[in-house]
Amino acid sequence: MKYIDHPCIKPDTVEERSYQTSMVRGCLNANSLLILPTGLGKTIVALYVAAEFVQKGKVMILAPTKPLLDQHLNTFTDLMVGHSVCVLNGSVPQKDRAEIVENNDIIIGTPQTVSNDLEQGRYNLDRFSLLIYDEAHRGVGDYAYVRVAEHCHKGIRSIGMTASPGANMNRIREVCSNLNFVRIDARSEDDPDVSPYVHDTYVINLKVNMPEELLIIDDLLKAQMGHYVDELIKLKIMNPARPPSRQHFLDIQRVLQMRLNSGEKTAYVYRGLALTSMCMKLYHAIMLAETQGITPLKIYLRKIEEEAEQENGGRSARDIIGRKEYIEMRALVDSTNVEHPKVSKVMSIVSKTLYDDPESKVMVFAQYRDTCEMLVEKLAGIEHARVGKLIGQSGGGLKQKEQIELLERLRSGEINVIVSTSVGEEGLDISSTNAVIFYEPVPSEIRTIQRRGRTGRKNDGDVYVLIADGTMDEAAENTSKRKEKTMRENIEKLNMELSRGRGFTSSPNRTSLDDF
């Protein structure tokens, strides 16, 4: 094995890979957005680029979460030599930050902290030669990355890193414009210089059939929502040519709210808002019945019923629970013990994976916390399964420190199954797993790619996607595939656009690897 030979990188520690060296060379020539699949060493590319620039000036690395900060801190502390490294986040007292920046060469910070400091004039970026944005696809709108970029001087090199920038061409353009990127360097597992380092990932779509009880519950919920949809159409509030969907209801709600805010406080507008609210509640219940199961649905129905009991603001909920369709559906929910067939499928996959290889590690992704709770309880009963739950901080969840500790327990083998919400998709250093299970497909190419990247990193891995036949799962799976294909096509188009424009030419302060 050949290692990177660089005066600022610890000898015989970092494997030299041709695609990483090529990406580094591109970064030395121009401000670049790097797109590289999860597990293929974006952090090592950042280390190598930083090693080139730290001798010209200070280096700033921005990452959106504390776990990511800790990952970068560990990497740079372990592998960088001859230069001091520090972390800058909200836990560091404001009065100390300027001195910390002054006394260190590599500053690893959260964007909000750095943005606030720059705006308050605590320090500036004049002495910085390089700024690296991790998870750069966040650099849109008013996100702190955008505000930090406004403080960059012309001579600073700007580098962005992401596994998935998204399918929206305008969004990718906005990221490049906001963060001053003039070229895109995108690699996939199929590229000839990348493929030798990629383990096989097998994506297996598993179709399951809804049990009769769930189909009846689903039909009753749809019938009740159909009643409200019909009224919206009669009022000419809803477009009958456009299928009911969460986005459709949100669009209607936004238009009606604008009319209300402009002074149109009529019974027509209020009724439209009430109907839309009821449709959105029932749509969510349908989604839970089709894609999650009885337990999460029961929990949600109780929330609607608790809302109906409130003296103020519970009118829509009272309307819902008073209809005959709801009463019949609720009785069926209470009387059945049938869970979604996905539950037994998850248990079967986990059990077989651990039986085939007791050293295996499995990650299960579920959209909703209630589903996570249910799966943790079920999976805990499997022989040899040591189960942990990875959820976000809100609502009494896990603090970032606790998340990191949980992942360390996975790495050490203390636990071998993690059930996670979306918090496990991005920004956490999760050791390679033997299998990843999607309890449901997600209609987001970014989240799908992030989830999939949690296996096949150090060994071959399997990705199981559970799809309930004839449900919203199918639409979500198709949407994700379409968006991922569009994303790859748009990256190529945008790169061609940039190559034809002035932005693709080398920057005035172009640097060469040979200069070091």
Helices and strands as residue ranges (DSSP letters): H 18-29, E 32-35, H 42-53, E 58-62, H 66-79, E 85-88, H 94-103, E 106-109, H 111-120, E 128-134, G 136-138, H 144-149, E 157-162, H 169-178, E 183-186, G 195-197, E 201-208, H 212-234, H 246-261, H 267-291, H 294-308, H 315-322, H 324-335, H 341-356, E 362-365, H 369-379, E 387-390, H 400-412, E 417-420, G 422-424, E 435-438, H 445-452, E 461-468, H 472-500, G 502-504, G 513-515
